[in-house]
Amino acid sequence: MLLSVVMPVHRVQGHLRAALESVTAQPEPLPGGGAGPVDWELIAVVPEPAPAGDEGPRIAREFADREPRVRLLRTDPAGHPGTHVAAARNAGAAEARGDYLLFLDGDDLLLPGALAAFAGRLAGPEAPAGPDRTGGPDRPGGPRPDVVRIGREDVDWRGTVRPAGTALPAARDQLVRRAFWAAHGLRFTEDGPYDDVVPVHRAVLLASGAGTLAGIDRVCVRHRLRRAGTPAARPGRAHFAVIGAYTRLAEETGGDPRVRELRTAHLEAVLADPGRIAPGDRRAFFRAAALPGPYLVHRVRRWAGAGRTRAHTALRAGRKALRARVMRLVYRADLLRPLDPRLAVYGAYWNRGVACNPAAVYAKARELVPHIRGVWVVSSRHLDAMPPGVPYVIEGSRAYWRAMARATYLVNNSSFPGGFTKRPGQTYLQTHHGTPLKTMGLDQLPYPALTGKVSFERVLAHADQWDLSLSANPHTTETWDRVYPAAYTHLPLGYPRNDVYFTAGPERTGKIRAELGIPPDRTVLLYAPTHRDYREGFLPLLDPGRLSRELGEGYVLLVRAHYFYGRPAGRPGTGEGAGEGVVDVTGHPSVEELCLASDALVTDYSSLMFDYACLDRPIITYAPDWPAYRAARGTYIDLFSGRPGDTPGAVATTQDELRDLLLTGAWRSPEAAALRAAFRARFCPYDDGRAAERVVRRLFAGALGEDGGA
């Protein structure tokens, strides 16, 4: 017996991989009693062409390439998003070959053991299908049921799991025998939202009458509630369509009296949901739905049952009002003034100065839109890091608040200080500062020991401010979409800070080495470990002095501590002459220049490895505490797997191993080069030396060509 799982792929890139894995990771075909072995096929229905910035089709193709039971079906994505999902489900059902259909979305999970539960419940001989079919209640050894209701639970972004409500019908809540589905002409409605009302209810009503209805008393599907919402869960008059859906259901069931009870329960649930019906539309919805009783009685009942929610909302409003009252008077006044269309505010690494992607965007903006004045936010502790001639404001100062109130463009790789109010008309570009290797954002929730002081509400409130989110590769786009759920637009344009790796020539590299005092005939290794959340201070798991002595005078080791430690690493190594051949470059202002000066990178979990891959130079993973790090923080990529695309080159877990692979040349072997090439292809597909230009032209599109702009 075969189960056909139909999964529309549409704007779910951050969740899709886990959804697909939840099906493909189910055990191999299971015994199904009289039904025979139970296997599955997954039909991933992808839009053609794919929407810009949506990595979902690529992820689905990746699964189809390695798992023959995953099939791709391409459909026209035109129309309302809900229409596309309905059309995708219908197309998938028409192409299915299985005995039963299960409709899952890209934000659903088929829980472990679900397939085994299906196998046990579906055991039994095939029964005839058709509108005239008759049958008694399902029982072990009897005919296979036409519809099997399965348990579902919902989980929100905080990880809170709760049983799913029964008033809202959902396609994911049941298995339907494919012959039964076809015989009764069941289809999802393709003219708007609430497309599953008719087929889900009709299937149950038919199966409980002239068919066979069964159930599985366990949770088989987990539905992930996306914080940013979906078109089906955002306030607006589009939700009035649910009324028409029940009118259609009544017509198609010949006025079945059971429809009235289903209709009332569903419409009352929609009306009570502030995420669907806005307060100003509630009276109109109530009247259009012709719900029983006067609206005033309904409203009083609703308010009586929502006292706790009102109190919580009032508390939050009070805190917000308090913050507004203590806001500086000058800031409140400036918020009333027009935005300055020629002002952009930049920040990097929590106000540490001019750096990273924002620095590259700033430099290119001065070239392409010179009439846009760029101002940097800097902490008073880092004023010495500001280059001469670069305009800046000190965080928290009057000038800072004025700039934040009036700038049209905001660019940062972390966050702006002070809880500013983002105004309509301001465009916020979040550039980020690395490809995620360790868990980020909401994916950190399972690691409470490290995130006990993290306010995820503040993290998400910050993401709500973004208009544009820069991405260096498809893996990053997929991750940001899931861990920072908000309504921003992804920009898969590459990292501007990496442009220099494609534009710098040998002369610049030689100059940097000379400034560092490195003879031209030396092999330069850049050792750049990242910080450990579970460890205080910089404590390298490497004795640089010892390694330098073992390698000999032909090598120079540059040691750079992570910027979180806020100070130079000091004179690393131990013993007499430890500093020979070792240069502490923690205080160097440009990590990009250090990469250019090096012949190879030695690192552990630093996102620098993804940028360094642009240089196509050897990358050595040296990570003695890999198991502890993965357990403490969680990672997306297994650097030690040896799989192309995961491992960037040679690996070592002890200093002796590191020494040996350097002395034997294994660090630049053909095998290491092949791994590096696959890693580079996966994580550097957009970088080509022109990322900054692409970003500037997108961010300042309305300002290009004005007053001397390009």
Salt bridges, closest charged atoms under 4 A:
GLU28 OE2 - ARG69 NH2 3.65
ASP39 OD1 - ARG69 NH1 2.73
GLU41 OE1 - ARG71 NH2 3.07
GLU41 OE1 - ARG97 NH2 3.53
GLU48 OE1 - ARG74 NE 3.31
GLU55 OE1 - ARG58 NE 2.68
GLU62 OE2 - ARG17 NH1 2.77
GLU62 OE1 - ARG58 NH1 3.62
GLU62 OE2 - ARG66 NH1 3.16
GLU67 OE2 - ARG69 NE 3.15
ASP105 OD1 - ARG89 NH2 3.10
ASP105 OD2 - ARG172 NH2 3.01
ASP107 OD1 - HIS223 ND1 3.81
ASP107 OD2 - ARG226 NE 3.11
ASP108 OD1 - ARG172 NE 2.81
ASP108 OD1 - HIS223 ND1 2.71
GLU126 OE1 - ARG144 NH2 3.86
GLU126 OE2 - ARG177 NH1 2.94
ASP138 OD2 - ARG121 NH2 2.35
ASP146 OD1 - ARG133 NH1 2.31
ASP146 OD1 - ARG177 NH2 2.72
GLU153 OE2 - ARG222 NH2 2.59
ASP154 OD1 - ARG152 NH1 2.77
ASP156 OD2 - ARG158 NH1 3.98
ASP173 OD1 - ARG152 NE 2.51
GLU190 OE2 - ARG187 NH2 2.80
ASP191 OD2 - ARG248 NH2 3.17
ASP195 OD2 - ARG89 NH1 2.76
GLU252 OE1 - ARG202 NH1 3.35
ASP256 OD2 - ARG258 NH2 2.74
ASP273 OD2 - ARG276 NE 3.06
ASP281 OD1 - ARG237 NE 3.15
ASP334 OD1 - ARG337 NH1 3.14
ASP334 OD2 - ARG402 NE 3.85
GLU367 OE1 - LYS364 NZ 3.18
ASP443 OD2 - ARG482 NH2 2.81
GLU457 OE2 - ARG158 NE 3.52
ASP464 OD2 - ARG227 NH2 2.46
ASP467 OD2 - LYS422 NZ 2.96
GLU478 OE2 - ARG17 NE 2.67
GLU478 OE1 - ARG58 NH2 3.62
ASP481 OD1 - HIS490 NE2 2.91
ASP521 OD1 - ARG522 NH1 2.97
ASP533 OD1 - HIS531 NE2 3.72
ASP533 OD2 - ARG633 NH1 3.03
GLU550 OE2 - ARG546 NE 3.01
GLU550 OE2 - ARG659 NH1 3.67
GLU593 OE2 - ARG508 NH2 3.66
GLU593 OE1 - HIS588 NE2 3.70
ASP599 OD2 - ARG513 NH2 2.84
ASP604 OD2 - ARG532 NH1 2.60
ASP611 OD2 - ARG497 NH2 2.42
ASP616 OD1 - ARG676 NE 3.05
ASP625 OD1 - ARG532 NH2 2.95
ASP638 OD2 - ARG630 NH1 3.56
ASP646 OD2 - ARG643 NH2 2.81
ASP646 OD1 - ARG682 NH1 2.65
ASP656 OD1 - ARG546 NH2 2.46
ASP656 OD1 - ARG659 NH1 3.30
ASP660 OD1 - ARG659 NE 3.01
ASP688 OD2 - ARG694 NH1 3.06
GLU693 OE2 - ARG690 NH2 3.07
GLU693 OE2 - ARG697 NE 3.12
GLU706 OE1 - HIS371 NE2 3.78
ASP707 OD2 - ARG342 NH2 1.79
